[in-house]
Amino acid sequence: MIEKEFFSPIDTFFSKTLMEQVSSGTTNLCLEYLMYVSRKGHLCLAVEEDKVTPNLIDSPSLEKKIIEDFYKIPCQLFSSEEKTTAPLIKWNNYLYLQKNWVYESKIISSLRKILHEKPIEVDIVKGKEKLLSFSLTNEQKIAIEHVFKSSLTTICGGPGTGKTFTAAKLIAVFHEIFGEESPEITITAPTGKAVSYLEEKLSGAFTINAKTLHALLKLSPDSASAFGENVLTSDLVIVDEASMIDAKLMAYLLSSIKPGARLVLMGDPNQLPPVDVGSVFSDLSTIDTCFLRKSKRFENDNITTFASLIEKAKTKEILQFIQSGIIPFYNWNFSDVDVCLRKLSNNFLDRVIWNDKQAIDPKEALQKFQDFKILTCMRKGPFGVDELNQFFFKQAKFRKKRDEYLAIPIIVSKNDYLLELFNGMSGVLIIGGQKEKLYFPINGQIREFDSSSFIKYEYGFALSVHKSQGSEFNQILAILPKGSETFGREILYTAVTRAKKNLTIAGSLPAIEEVIRKEGKKHSTILKRL
């Protein structure tokens, strides 16, 4: 049957289990599809007379069966909007898993509360006077002035548009207008790497509370807490990389803001949505948002133009850009794995490893590996990040002679707060002289660790595009193997905008077209219900 091409055993098991509670146990295709889209990160499924949204299948006949089965779902499986005791919620023509409805409902109720709450009064005149002493663009001034008068400010901008710089000036202004009553300011982000970067850039002369969102909200995988249980005492909460926050985490964050406080969400809505369910920041970016548009990251105007074309889904212009050679492009047939791996090794091995007869300076090695990075859209498969890193590691070990030193790029894979090492931080492993040492840049210093320490790390010859968020490199090779189209144009945009100077893409033109055609944004009804 055609549905077997799309649905996994999990989807079928979910449907049959629910149907067995109220009927004969015959599977329901609409329930299977609901679980399928939920696993892909969508909060809900919209069913109309002639279509389903999101439509992740390329089969009109299957789509028709899903629509028919929507009307066959037993009413006993539905909860009311107020009492969520049954596994499903139906709101108008939208179908939800119970947990997704709870997350979305909490986000909406918290947003309403924040938007209707007046922030603590500040001396706006004094604040505007302080702004005059800074070198800010008009867009940056507007964003800061929005924070003066609003409980919620969303600041959207691509890489290099000055989001962090704007936040630094916002903090300085707030200390000025609060005077001796020093405001309690918290900076946070979804990842330890992002928080470490924020703390380094924003702390300055002021006392700032800096934590990951999970630490700030006291969330852990082993325990559950009620929404609003941990209300923050902060007067100003600044959240970076907000595009990475999933619906569950956003629900906890929004419910933790105290009355009168100000919340600032910063991010790039065109980047990849969260790995888990929802893309709330992207939803919020369509209402009363401050945009920072002028980027200072890219030293190559072609990258700026190319990223803009991807954002606007201009397929024809993108293909012209590639075919004219403005963006270097390798037209690879990924089905011939050995040939492609040989090309990777011949063209790029010297750029991702360093072997030398002399001892290698860790600072120089870190700079070398920061200059160039291979990004891949996939985690698994011959061109996924796991197998590519194993491939390059074997190549590196093969090349190293007995009396040589070898430097290998590495990435922290698990937070270690005691050592100040955070998931996603780049480092280098240097092998030679009968020793193996790890080096990481921490607070402006390069710290050495023994390789036998309990630091969790992965090889970093290649990075997944997902893990590259928040990073920048002078030069990028972006690999788009089969399966990349699943993530939509956001994955190409995210990869492209990691490059400052030079960008090369390896893929096929049909694959590029398919990636651009699809959108990775997660479906919800937040704006409709709000």
MARFINU-45521 format. One record per residue (C-alpha): residue in one letter; x, y, z. Coordinates in steps of 0.1 Angstrom, whole numbers, plus 5000, padded with zeros to 4 digits. Example, Ala and Ser with C-alpha at 12.3 -4.5 7.8 and 13.67 -1.06 7.14 Angstrom:
<nodes>
a512349555078/s513749895071/
</nodes>
This chain:
<nodes>
m500050005000/i501250354992/e500950475029/k503750235038/e506150465018/f505350745042/f504450615077/s506650445102/p505550165125/i505350435153/d502650615133/t500650295127/f501050185163/f499750515176/s496650505153/k495850135161/t496250185199/l493850485199/m491350315177/e491449995199/q490250205229/v486950285212/s486350045183/s487649745165/g491249865163/t491349935125/t493950195118/n492950545109/l495150715082/c494451065096/l495650965130/e498750805114/y499351125095/l498851335127/m501651145144/y503851165113/v503551555111/s504051575149/r507251385147/k508351625120/g507851915145/h504452055135/l502152145164/c498952055145/l497251925114/a494752135094/v492151925074/e490052095048/e487651955021/d490351934995/k493751955013/v495751895044/t498252135060/p501152075063/n501251855032/l504451645036/i503251375011/d503351384973/s500251164968/p496751314960/s495150974966/l496650935001/e495751295009/k492151215000/k492150905023/i493551115051/i490751375047/e488051095046/d489450935078/f489451275096/y485651255097/k485850895110/i487750965141/p485550855171/c484451155192/q485550965224/l489151035215/f488651415216/s489151625247/s487451965251/e489552275248/e489352335285/k489751975298/t492551795281/t492051445294/a491651255261/p494651205237/l493351445209/i492151795206/k490051925177/w489752295173/n487652395143/n489352195115/y492652165133/l493751835150/y496351825178/l498051575200/q497151655236/k500651765246/n501051995216/w497652165223/v498852225259/y502152375248/e500452605223/s497652705247/k500252795274/i502253005249/i499053195239/s497753255274/s501253375285/l501653595255/r498253755261/k499253825297/i502653975288/l501254185260/h498554325282/e500854385312/k502354735315/p506154725320/i507754895350/e507955265342/v511355405333/d512655755325/i512255735287/v513656085282/k516855995300/g517055675281/k516855855247/e519556105259/k521855805267/l521155655233/l522655975216/s526055885231/f526155555212/s526955495176/l523755315166/t521855265134/n518355395132/e517055045133/q518954965165/k517655285182/i514055185173/a514654845188/i515954985221/e513155245223/h510654965218/v511954795249/f511355115269/k507655105264/s506754735258/s506754415279/l507754205248/t510154305221/t511154075192/i514354175174/c514853995141/g518054005121/g520453795101/p524053725110/g526154035116/t523254275118/g524254385154/k521754205176/t524254135203/f525654495200/t522154635203/a521654415234/a524854555250/k523754915245/l520254825258/i521854695290/a523955005294/v520855225289/f518855035315/h521555075341/e521555455333/i517755495336/f517455285367/g520155475384/e521155355419/e518355095417/s520354855396/p517954645375/e518154275376/i519154165341/t519253815328/i520753695295/t520053355283/a520053125252/p519152765244/t522752645244/g525752685267/k527952795238/a525553075230/v525353185266/s529153175269/y529353405239/l526753645252/e528353665286/e531753745270/k530154015248/l527654165272/s528954155308/g531254455307/a531054665339/f527554535348/t526454245369/i524454015347/n522853675354/a523853445325/k522453095322/t521152845296/l517352845294/h517152495310/a519252615340/l517352945343/l513952775343/k515252485364/l514152225339/s515751885337/p514951565318/d514451375350/s511751595366/a508651775355/s507552115368/a504252305363/f504152605340/g504852925359/e506252735389/n509652915386/v508853285381/l511953485374/t512853795395/s514553965366/d513454315354/l514854255319/v515353915303/i517253905270/v517053575250/d519453515221/e519153245194/a515353245200/s514753075167/m516152755183/i513552745211/d510952475207/a507252505218/k507752335251/l510652545262/m508952865250/a505852775270/y507952755301/l509953075293/l506853285287/s505053165318/s508053255340/i508153625332/k507053825363/p504454105359/g506054435349/a509254275335/r510454315300/l511254025277/v513454065246/l513653775221/m516453795195/g517053575166/d516853505128/p513453375118/n514953255084/q517353005102/l516452645108/p513552595132/p514052405164/v514852035163/d511751965184/v508152075179/g507152425169/s508852735155/v507352995178/f509953265172/s509153255135/d505453295143/l506153595166/s508353755139/t505253845120/i503754075147/d505154415159/t508754315153/c511954525152/f514054435122/l517854475118/r518654445081/k522154585075/s524754305079/k528454365087/r529453995088/f529853915051/e533054035035/n531753895002/d528654074988/n527853774967/i527053574999/t524753855011/t522853854978/f522753474977/a521353455012/s518753705003/l517653504973/i517353194994/e515253385020/k512853494992/a512853154975/k513953294942/t514752964926/k515453094890/e517853364903/i519553114926/l520252864898/q521553154876/f523853254904/i525252904906/q525452834869/s527353164863/g530053054887/i529453344911/i529053084939/p531452794933/f529452474928/y530452104927/n527851904908/w528351574925/n526551234920/f526351124957/s525250774947/d528950724937/v530150744973/d533850644967/v534350904940/c532751184961/l534851094992/r537951084970/k537151434958/l536651554994/s539951415005/n541951544975/n540451894977/f539951955014/l541951715036/d544751965040/r542252225052/v540752015080/i543851855095/w547451965103/n550351735105/d553951865111/k557351755122/q557452045146/a555252085177/i551952255167/d550852575184/p547252515196/k546452885190/e547452855153/a545652525150/l542452675164/q542752975139/k543352735110/f540252525118/q538152835123/d539152955089/f537452675070/k534652425078/i532652155060/l528952175067/t526551895059/c522751895061/m522551535073/r523551355105/k523450995092/g524550835059/p527850835039/f527751215037/g526251275072/v528351445098/d529051115117/e530550925088/l532351215073/n534151275106/q535150915108/f536350925072/f538551225078/f539851085111/k541050765093/q542650985066/a544351195092/k545750895112/f546850735079/r548751045069/k550551105102/k554050965104/r555550815136/d557651125145/e555051385134/y552551595153/l548851595143/a546151855150/i542551755147/p539451985151/i537051875179/i533651995192/v532351965228/s529351735228/k528151775264/n528052075288/d530652075316/y529852375338/l532752315361/l535252335333/e533252605314/l533052385284/f529652395265/n528052185238/g529152305204/m532352485215/s535252435191/g538652295202/v541652105190/l543251775198/i546951765193/i548751425191/g552451395192/g555551365214/q553951065231/k551151295244/e547551375235/k546251715246/l542951895242/y542852275239/f539752505241/p539452885240/i537752985273/n537253345284/g539953475260/q542553215271/i543452885256/r543252615282/e544952275281/f543251945292/d544651595292/s542951365267/s542251115295/s539951375312/f536251315311/i535451575285/k532851465260/y533751565225/e533351465188/y535651515158/g534951845141/f536251805106/a532651845095/l529652005113/s525951945109/v524252265098/h522052245129/k525052245152/s526752525132/q524052775143/g525653065162/s529053005146/e530953175117/f533853075095/n535753255068/q535152975043/i532452715040/l531952395019/a528152325022/i527251965013/l523651895002/p523251515000/k519951334994/g517551405022/s518551765026/e515351885011/t513451755042/f514652065061/g513552315034/r515252635023/e516152725059/i518952465060/l520652615029/y520152965043/t521652865076/a524652705060/v525252995036/t525153255063/r527953085083/a530453195057/k532153535060/k534353535029/n533953235006/l531252985000/t531352654980/i528352424975/a528452054967/g525251904955/s523051884924/l520952144907/p517751944911/a518551904948/i519052284951/e515652334935/e513952094958/v515452244989/i514352594978/r510852484970/k510252355005/e509752555036/g510952415070/k508652635091/k506552435116/h502752465114/s500752605143/t497652815150/i499353055174/l498653365154/k495053255146/r494253185183/l496153495196/
</nodes>
